[in-house]
Amino acid sequence: AYPGAPAGEQLTAAAASTAPSWVTPAAGSGGATEFIEEFTLGSSTNSWTITLSSAYVMADYNSLIMDVILKQITSTGNLTMQYAGFTNKLWTQAQRVNAGTQSGVSALNTGDVKIMDGVLTNAFVQMQAEWFENPLAANKDIGFFKAWSNSDIYQSGGFFSENNLTSISNVKLQTSAGQIESGSRVR
């Protein structure tokens, strides 16, 4: 029978070895995902600010990953996201597919990441965004996102900022029209 993983160890194959062995990873070697917290929207709104109980400090982790499931109600609108601390030095480039037709989406010098254009009334949106420090330039943080809806719209892209953020304490999701329905979730 194949043995289970000993507590806190990783199965590792050294360069000159003939078989892998269980090894305690070096401090800071990463690999693990740490759940921070989950939020559920109490009442419908067009702008939802999620405030972390403790700020996410970029130097302490490799990246911040957000999973979002929401429902757009009352009317069609564009969905955007903003990290606290963004001012006007944020650039977004994305590809959008709507019912099989592909197009580009760009936003320059804004404080918002444009997640999805034209989210239809009563459409569900699932999104994942990741934000991490750029190891090549401390003042240029980078990230990416992917979003899809049950109304056959898919949008994914990247974004970067020259805001030199060291921590993130809150994130705002908002729609240009309509509302985000109560019960929507962020993890």
NORGI-V682161 format. One record per pair of residues at least 12 apart in sequence whose C-alpha atoms are under 10 Angstrom apart, sorted by the first residue. I is the first residue (numbers start at 1). J is the second residue. D is the distance in Angstrom with one decimal. If there is no record, write none. Layout:
# NORGI-V682161
I_J_D ; I_J_D
This chain:
# NORGI-V682161
5_22_7.4 ; 5_23_9.9 ; 6_22_7.3 ; 6_23_9.0 ; 6_24_9.2 ; 7_22_9.8 ; 7_24_8.9 ; 8_22_9.5 ; 8_23_8.6 ; 8_24_6.4 ; 8_25_7.9 ; 9_21_9.5 ; 9_22_5.8 ; 9_23_5.2 ; 9_24_4.4 ; 9_25_6.4 ; 9_26_10.0 ; 10_22_5.5 ; 10_23_5.5 ; 10_24_6.3 ; 10_25_6.6 ; 10_31_9.6 ; 11_23_6.4 ; 11_24_8.9 ; 11_25_9.4 ; 12_24_9.3 ; 12_25_9.0 ; 28_60_9.2 ; 28_61_9.0 ; 28_62_9.6 ; 29_62_10.0 ; 30_61_8.3 ; 30_62_7.6 ; 31_62_9.3 ; 32_62_10.0 ; 33_61_9.5 ; 33_62_9.6 ; 33_63_9.5 ; 33_64_9.6 ; 33_65_9.2 ; 34_61_9.3 ; 34_64_9.6 ; 34_65_9.8 ; 35_65_9.4 ; 35_187_7.9 ; 36_52_8.4 ; 36_53_9.0 ; 36_54_9.0 ; 36_56_9.0 ; 36_64_9.5 ; 36_65_9.8 ; 36_66_9.9 ; 36_187_7.7 ; 37_52_7.6 ; 37_53_8.3 ; 37_54_9.9 ; 37_186_8.5 ; 37_187_6.0 ; 38_50_9.5 ; 38_52_9.2 ; 38_66_9.7 ; 38_67_9.4 ; 38_68_9.9 ; 38_185_7.2 ; 38_186_5.7 ; 38_187_4.3 ; 39_51_9.0 ; 39_52_9.2 ; 39_68_9.6 ; 39_183_9.2 ; 39_184_8.3 ; 39_185_5.6 ; 39_186_5.2 ; 39_187_6.4 ; 40_69_9.7 ; 40_70_9.7 ; 40_182_7.6 ; 40_183_5.5 ; 40_184_5.7 ; 40_185_4.5 ; 40_186_6.6 ; 40_187_8.9 ; 41_70_9.1 ; 41_180_8.5 ; 41_181_7.6 ; 41_182_5.0 ; 41_183_5.1 ; 41_184_5.3 ; 41_185_6.4 ; 41_186_8.6 ; 42_181_8.7 ; 42_182_5.2 ; 42_183_6.2 ; 42_184_8.3 ; 42_185_9.8 ; 43_179_9.8 ; 43_180_8.7 ; 43_181_7.0 ; 43_182_4.5 ; 43_183_7.5 ; 43_184_9.3 ; 44_71_9.7 ; 44_72_9.4 ; 44_73_8.6 ; 44_178_9.6 ; 44_179_6.1 ; 44_180_5.5 ; 44_181_4.5 ; 44_182_4.5 ; 44_183_8.2 ; 44_184_8.8 ; 45_72_9.7 ; 45_73_9.5 ; 45_173_9.9 ; 45_174_8.3 ; 45_175_8.8 ; 45_178_8.2 ; 45_179_5.0 ; 45_180_5.4 ; 45_181_6.9 ; 45_182_7.7 ; 46_72_9.0 ; 46_73_9.5 ; 46_77_9.7 ; 46_79_9.5 ; 46_173_8.2 ; 46_174_5.4 ; 46_175_5.4 ; 46_176_7.4 ; 46_177_7.1 ; 46_178_6.3 ; 46_179_4.3 ; 46_180_5.7 ; 46_181_8.7 ; 47_79_9.8 ; 47_80_9.5 ; 47_81_9.6 ; 47_172_6.9 ; 47_173_5.8 ; 47_174_4.2 ; 47_175_6.6 ; 47_176_8.9 ; 47_179_7.8 ; 47_180_7.6 ; 48_81_9.5 ; 48_171_8.3 ; 48_172_5.5 ; 48_173_5.2 ; 48_174_6.1 ; 48_175_9.2 ; 48_179_9.6 ; 48_180_7.9 ; 48_184_10.0 ; 49_81_9.5 ; 49_82_9.0 ; 49_83_9.5 ; 49_84_9.5 ; 49_170_6.7 ; 49_171_5.7 ; 49_172_4.2 ; 49_173_6.4 ; 49_174_8.4 ; 50_83_9.7 ; 50_84_10.0 ; 50_169_8.5 ; 50_170_5.4 ; 50_171_5.2 ; 50_172_6.1 ; 50_173_8.1 ; 50_186_8.2 ; 51_84_9.4 ; 51_168_9.2 ; 51_169_6.0 ; 51_170_4.2 ; 51_171_6.7 ; 51_172_8.6 ; 52_168_8.3 ; 52_169_5.5 ; 52_170_5.8 ; 52_171_8.5 ; 53_169_8.0 ; 53_170_9.2 ; 54_167_9.9 ; 54_168_9.1 ; 54_169_6.9 ; 54_170_9.5 ; 55_166_9.8 ; 55_167_6.2 ; 55_168_5.5 ; 55_169_4.3 ; 55_170_7.7 ; 56_166_8.6 ; 56_167_5.3 ; 56_168_5.1 ; 56_169_6.2 ; 56_170_8.9 ; 57_165_9.1 ; 57_166_6.1 ; 57_167_4.3 ; 57_168_6.6 ; 57_169_8.6 ; 58_131_9.0 ; 58_132_7.0 ; 58_133_6.6 ; 58_141_9.8 ; 58_165_7.9 ; 58_166_5.5 ; 58_167_5.5 ; 58_168_7.8 ; 59_132_9.4 ; 59_133_8.0 ; 59_166_7.1 ; 59_167_8.2 ; 60_166_9.9 ; 60_167_9.6 ; 61_132_8.4 ; 61_133_9.3 ; 62_131_8.9 ; 62_132_6.3 ; 62_133_7.5 ; 62_134_9.9 ; 63_130_6.5 ; 63_131_5.6 ; 63_132_4.4 ; 63_133_7.3 ; 63_142_9.9 ; 63_143_8.9 ; 64_129_8.1 ; 64_130_5.5 ; 64_131_5.2 ; 64_132_6.5 ; 64_133_9.7 ; 64_143_9.2 ; 64_168_9.0 ; 65_128_7.0 ; 65_129_5.7 ; 65_130_4.4 ; 65_131_6.7 ; 65_132_8.9 ; 65_143_9.6 ; 65_144_9.8 ; 65_145_9.5 ; 65_187_8.3 ; 66_127_8.0 ; 66_128_5.5 ; 66_129_5.2 ; 66_130_6.4 ; 66_131_8.8 ; 66_145_9.3 ; 66_171_9.7 ; 66_186_6.8 ; 66_187_5.7 ; 67_126_7.6 ; 67_127_5.9 ; 67_128_4.6 ; 67_129_6.8 ; 67_130_9.1 ; 67_145_10.0 ; 67_147_9.9 ; 67_185_8.2 ; 67_186_5.7 ; 67_187_5.2 ; 68_125_7.8 ; 68_126_5.6 ; 68_127_5.0 ; 68_128_6.2 ; 68_129_8.5 ; 68_147_9.0 ; 68_173_9.6 ; 68_184_7.8 ; 68_185_5.8 ; 68_186_4.5 ; 68_187_6.6 ; 69_124_7.2 ; 69_125_5.8 ; 69_126_4.5 ; 69_127_6.5 ; 69_128_9.0 ; 69_147_9.7 ; 69_149_9.7 ; 69_183_9.2 ; 69_184_5.8 ; 69_185_5.3 ; 69_186_6.6 ; 69_187_9.0 ; 70_122_10.0 ; 70_123_8.5 ; 70_124_5.7 ; 70_125_5.4 ; 70_126_6.6 ; 70_127_8.6 ; 70_149_9.6 ; 70_173_10.0 ; 70_180_6.6 ; 70_181_6.9 ; 70_182_8.5 ; 70_183_7.7 ; 70_184_4.4 ; 70_185_6.3 ; 70_186_8.4 ; 71_119_9.3 ; 71_120_9.5 ; 71_121_8.5 ; 71_122_6.3 ; 71_123_5.7 ; 71_124_4.3 ; 71_125_6.1 ; 71_126_8.8 ; 71_149_9.2 ; 71_179_8.3 ; 71_180_5.7 ; 71_181_5.4 ; 71_182_8.3 ; 71_183_8.5 ; 71_184_6.5 ; 71_185_9.5 ; 72_119_6.9 ; 72_120_7.0 ; 72_121_5.7 ; 72_122_5.3 ; 72_123_5.6 ; 72_124_6.4 ; 72_125_7.7 ; 72_175_8.2 ; 72_177_9.1 ; 72_178_6.7 ; 72_179_5.7 ; 72_180_4.8 ; 72_181_6.1 ; 72_182_9.8 ; 72_184_9.4 ; 73_119_9.3 ; 73_120_8.0 ; 73_121_5.0 ; 73_122_4.8 ; 73_123_7.4 ; 73_124_9.1 ; 73_177_9.1 ; 73_178_5.7 ; 73_179_5.3 ; 73_180_6.2 ; 73_181_6.1 ; 73_182_9.8 ; 74_120_9.1 ; 74_121_5.8 ; 74_122_7.3 ; 74_177_8.2 ; 74_178_4.8 ; 74_179_6.3 ; 74_180_8.9 ; 74_181_9.1 ; 75_118_9.7 ; 75_119_8.6 ; 75_120_6.8 ; 75_121_4.7 ; 75_122_7.9 ; 75_123_9.9 ; 75_175_9.9 ; 75_176_9.6 ; 75_177_6.1 ; 75_178_4.4 ; 75_179_7.5 ; 76_117_9.1 ; 76_118_5.9 ; 76_119_5.4 ; 76_120_4.4 ; 76_121_4.9 ; 76_122_8.5 ; 76_123_8.9 ; 76_175_8.8 ; 76_176_8.4 ; 76_177_6.1 ; 76_178_6.2 ; 76_179_9.0 ; 77_116_8.8 ; 77_117_6.9 ; 77_118_5.1 ; 77_119_5.3 ; 77_120_6.8 ; 77_121_8.0 ; 77_174_9.4 ; 77_175_5.7 ; 77_176_5.0 ; 77_177_4.4 ; 77_178_6.2 ; 77_179_8.5 ; 78_114_7.6 ; 78_115_7.7 ; 78_116_5.7 ; 78_117_4.4 ; 78_118_5.1 ; 78_119_5.8 ; 78_120_8.9 ; 78_174_8.2 ; 78_175_5.3 ; 78_176_5.2 ; 78_177_7.0 ; 78_178_9.2 ; 79_112_9.7 ; 79_113_8.8 ; 79_114_6.4 ; 79_115_5.5 ; 79_116_5.2 ; 79_117_6.4 ; 79_118_7.9 ; 79_119_7.0 ; 79_125_9.4 ; 79_173_7.2 ; 79_174_5.8 ; 79_175_4.5 ; 79_176_6.7 ; 79_177_8.8 ; 79_179_10.0 ; 79_180_9.4 ; 80_111_9.7 ; 80_112_6.0 ; 80_113_5.5 ; 80_114_4.5 ; 80_115_5.1 ; 80_116_7.0 ; 80_117_8.7 ; 80_172_8.2 ; 80_173_5.8 ; 80_174_5.5 ; 80_175_6.3 ; 80_176_8.1 ; 81_111_8.7 ; 81_112_5.5 ; 81_113_5.1 ; 81_114_6.6 ; 81_115_6.7 ; 81_116_9.8 ; 81_129_9.6 ; 81_171_7.0 ; 81_172_5.5 ; 81_173_4.6 ; 81_174_6.5 ; 81_175_9.0 ; 82_110_9.6 ; 82_111_6.4 ; 82_112_4.8 ; 82_113_6.1 ; 82_114_8.9 ; 82_170_8.6 ; 82_171_5.6 ; 82_172_5.0 ; 82_173_6.6 ; 82_174_8.5 ; 83_111_8.1 ; 83_112_7.9 ; 83_113_8.7 ; 83_131_9.6 ; 83_165_9.7 ; 83_167_9.8 ; 83_168_6.8 ; 83_169_8.1 ; 83_170_6.2 ; 83_171_4.5 ; 83_172_6.4 ; 83_173_9.1 ; 84_111_9.2 ; 84_165_9.0 ; 84_167_8.8 ; 84_168_6.1 ; 84_169_6.4 ; 84_170_5.4 ; 84_171_5.9 ; 84_172_7.7 ; 85_111_8.7 ; 85_163_7.2 ; 85_164_9.0 ; 85_165_6.8 ; 85_166_9.4 ; 85_167_8.6 ; 85_168_7.4 ; 85_169_8.7 ; 85_170_8.9 ; 85_171_9.5 ; 86_110_8.4 ; 86_111_5.3 ; 86_112_7.8 ; 86_113_9.9 ; 86_161_7.6 ; 86_162_8.7 ; 86_163_6.3 ; 86_164_9.2 ; 86_165_8.1 ; 86_168_9.8 ; 87_109_8.4 ; 87_110_7.1 ; 87_111_5.0 ; 87_112_8.7 ; 87_161_9.1 ; 87_162_9.3 ; 87_163_7.2 ; 88_108_8.5 ; 88_109_4.9 ; 88_110_4.7 ; 88_111_5.1 ; 88_112_8.7 ; 88_161_8.7 ; 88_162_8.9 ; 88_163_8.4 ; 89_108_7.9 ; 89_109_4.9 ; 89_110_6.3 ; 89_111_6.9 ; 89_112_9.8 ; 89_140_9.7 ; 89_160_8.3 ; 89_161_5.5 ; 89_162_5.5 ; 89_163_6.3 ; 89_164_9.9 ; 90_107_8.1 ; 90_108_6.4 ; 90_109_5.2 ; 90_110_5.4 ; 90_111_5.8 ; 90_112_7.3 ; 90_113_7.7 ; 90_140_9.7 ; 90_141_9.5 ; 90_142_9.6 ; 90_159_7.0 ; 90_160_5.8 ; 90_161_4.5 ; 90_162_6.9 ; 90_163_7.9 ; 91_106_7.7 ; 91_107_5.8 ; 91_108_4.6 ; 91_109_5.9 ; 91_110_6.9 ; 91_111_8.5 ; 91_112_8.7 ; 91_113_7.8 ; 91_114_9.7 ; 91_142_9.7 ; 91_158_8.4 ; 91_159_5.5 ; 91_160_5.6 ; 91_161_6.5 ; 91_162_9.1 ; 92_105_7.9 ; 92_106_5.6 ; 92_107_5.1 ; 92_108_6.4 ; 92_109_8.8 ; 92_110_8.7 ; 92_111_9.9 ; 92_112_8.6 ; 92_113_6.2 ; 92_114_7.2 ; 92_115_9.3 ; 92_143_9.5 ; 92_144_9.0 ; 92_157_7.2 ; 92_158_5.9 ; 92_159_4.4 ; 92_160_6.9 ; 92_161_9.1 ; 93_105_5.9 ; 93_106_4.7 ; 93_107_6.7 ; 93_108_8.6 ; 93_113_9.1 ; 93_114_8.9 ; 93_144_9.5 ; 93_156_8.5 ; 93_157_5.6 ; 93_158_5.7 ; 93_159_6.4 ; 93_160_9.3 ; 94_106_6.3 ; 94_107_9.0 ; 94_113_9.9 ; 94_114_8.5 ; 94_115_8.6 ; 94_116_9.4 ; 94_144_9.2 ; 94_145_8.8 ; 94_146_9.1 ; 94_155_6.7 ; 94_156_5.4 ; 94_157_3.9 ; 94_158_6.4 ; 94_159_8.5 ; 95_116_9.9 ; 95_146_9.6 ; 95_154_8.2 ; 95_155_5.6 ; 95_156_5.6 ; 95_157_6.2 ; 95_158_9.5 ; 96_115_9.7 ; 96_116_8.0 ; 96_117_8.4 ; 96_146_10.0 ; 96_147_9.5 ; 96_148_9.6 ; 96_153_7.2 ; 96_154_5.7 ; 96_155_4.3 ; 96_156_6.7 ; 96_157_8.7 ; 97_148_9.3 ; 97_152_7.9 ; 97_153_5.7 ; 97_154_5.1 ; 97_155_6.3 ; 97_156_9.1 ; 98_117_9.7 ; 98_118_9.6 ; 98_148_9.9 ; 98_149_9.9 ; 98_151_8.5 ; 98_152_5.9 ; 98_153_4.5 ; 98_154_6.5 ; 98_155_8.6 ; 99_151_8.3 ; 99_152_5.4 ; 99_153_6.5 ; 99_154_8.8 ; 100_152_8.1 ; 100_153_8.5 ; 100_154_9.3 ; 101_153_9.4 ; 102_153_9.9 ; 102_154_9.3 ; 102_155_9.4 ; 103_155_9.5 ; 104_155_9.3 ; 104_156_10.0 ; 104_157_9.6 ; 105_117_8.7 ; 105_155_8.9 ; 105_156_9.5 ; 105_157_8.8 ; 106_157_9.4 ; 106_159_9.8 ; 107_159_9.3 ; 108_159_9.8 ; 109_161_9.1 ; 110_161_9.7 ; 111_161_9.1 ; 112_159_9.9 ; 112_172_9.0 ; 112_173_9.2 ; 112_174_9.5 ; 113_144_9.7 ; 113_145_9.2 ; 113_157_9.7 ; 113_158_9.0 ; 113_159_7.2 ; 113_160_9.5 ; 113_173_9.5 ; 114_145_9.8 ; 114_155_9.5 ; 114_156_9.8 ; 114_157_9.4 ; 114_159_9.5 ; 114_174_9.9 ; 114_175_9.9 ; 115_127_8.2 ; 115_128_9.9 ; 115_129_9.4 ; 115_145_7.5 ; 115_146_7.8 ; 115_147_6.8 ; 115_148_9.5 ; 115_154_9.6 ; 115_155_7.0 ; 115_156_7.6 ; 115_157_8.5 ; 115_173_9.4 ; 115_174_9.9 ; 115_175_9.9 ; 116_146_9.3 ; 116_147_7.1 ; 116_148_8.2 ; 116_149_9.1 ; 116_153_8.1 ; 116_154_7.8 ; 116_155_6.1 ; 116_156_8.6 ; 116_175_9.5 ; 117_153_8.7 ; 117_154_9.6 ; 117_155_8.4 ; 117_175_9.6 ; 117_176_9.5 ; 118_151_9.9 ; 118_153_8.6 ; 118_175_9.7 ; 118_176_9.3 ; 118_177_9.5 ; 119_148_9.7 ; 119_149_7.7 ; 119_150_9.7 ; 119_151_7.9 ; 119_152_9.9 ; 119_153_7.9 ; 119_175_8.7 ; 119_176_9.8 ; 119_177_9.4 ; 119_178_9.5 ; 120_149_8.9 ; 120_150_9.3 ; 120_151_7.0 ; 120_152_10.0 ; 120_153_9.4 ; 120_178_9.3 ; 121_151_9.4 ; 121_177_9.6 ; 121_178_7.6 ; 121_179_9.1 ; 122_150_9.4 ; 122_151_9.1 ; 122_178_9.7 ; 122_179_9.8 ; 122_180_9.6 ; 122_181_9.0 ; 123_148_10.0 ; 123_149_6.4 ; 123_150_6.0 ; 123_151_6.1 ; 123_152_9.6 ; 123_153_9.9 ; 124_148_8.4 ; 124_149_5.4 ; 124_150_5.8 ; 124_151_7.8 ; 124_180_9.7 ; 124_181_9.6 ; 124_184_9.4 ; 125_147_6.8 ; 125_148_5.7 ; 125_149_4.4 ; 125_150_7.0 ; 125_151_8.8 ; 125_153_9.1 ; 125_154_9.4 ; 125_184_9.6 ; 126_146_8.5 ; 126_147_5.7 ; 126_148_5.6 ; 126_149_6.3 ; 126_150_8.9 ; 126_154_9.8 ; 126_185_9.7 ; 126_186_9.9 ; 127_145_7.2 ; 127_146_5.7 ; 127_147_4.2 ; 127_148_6.6 ; 127_149_8.7 ; 127_154_9.8 ; 127_155_9.3 ; 127_156_9.3 ; 127_186_9.4 ; 128_144_8.5 ; 128_145_5.6 ; 128_146_5.6 ; 128_147_6.5 ; 128_148_9.5 ; 128_156_9.5 ; 128_186_9.6 ; 128_187_9.6 ; 129_143_7.3 ; 129_144_5.8 ; 129_145_4.2 ; 129_146_6.6 ; 129_147_8.5 ; 129_156_9.5 ; 129_157_9.6 ; 129_158_9.3 ; 130_142_8.6 ; 130_143_5.3 ; 130_144_5.6 ; 130_145_6.4 ; 130_146_9.3 ; 130_158_9.4 ; 130_159_9.9 ; 131_143_4.3 ; 131_144_6.8 ; 131_145_8.8 ; 131_158_9.7 ; 131_159_8.9 ; 131_160_8.9 ; 131_168_9.8 ; 132_144_9.2 ; 132_160_9.6 ; 132_165_9.9 ; 133_160_9.7 ; 133_161_10.0 ; 133_164_8.8 ; 133_165_8.5 ; 133_166_8.5 ; 134_160_9.1 ; 134_161_9.9 ; 134_164_9.9 ; 137_162_9.6 ; 137_164_9.5 ; 138_162_9.0 ; 138_163_9.9 ; 138_164_6.7 ; 138_165_9.0 ; 138_166_9.5 ; 139_161_7.9 ; 139_162_5.5 ; 139_163_6.6 ; 139_164_4.3 ; 139_165_7.6 ; 139_166_9.5 ; 140_160_6.5 ; 140_161_5.4 ; 140_162_4.7 ; 140_163_7.1 ; 140_164_6.1 ; 140_165_8.6 ; 141_159_8.6 ; 141_160_5.5 ; 141_161_5.3 ; 141_162_6.6 ; 141_163_7.6 ; 141_164_6.6 ; 141_165_7.3 ; 141_166_9.4 ; 142_158_7.5 ; 142_159_5.8 ; 142_160_4.2 ; 142_161_6.4 ; 142_162_9.1 ; 143_157_8.7 ; 143_158_5.7 ; 143_159_5.3 ; 143_160_6.2 ; 143_161_8.9 ; 144_156_7.5 ; 144_157_5.6 ; 144_158_4.0 ; 144_159_5.9 ; 144_160_8.5 ; 145_157_5.6 ; 145_158_6.3 ; 145_159_8.3 ; 146_158_8.9 ; 173_186_10.0
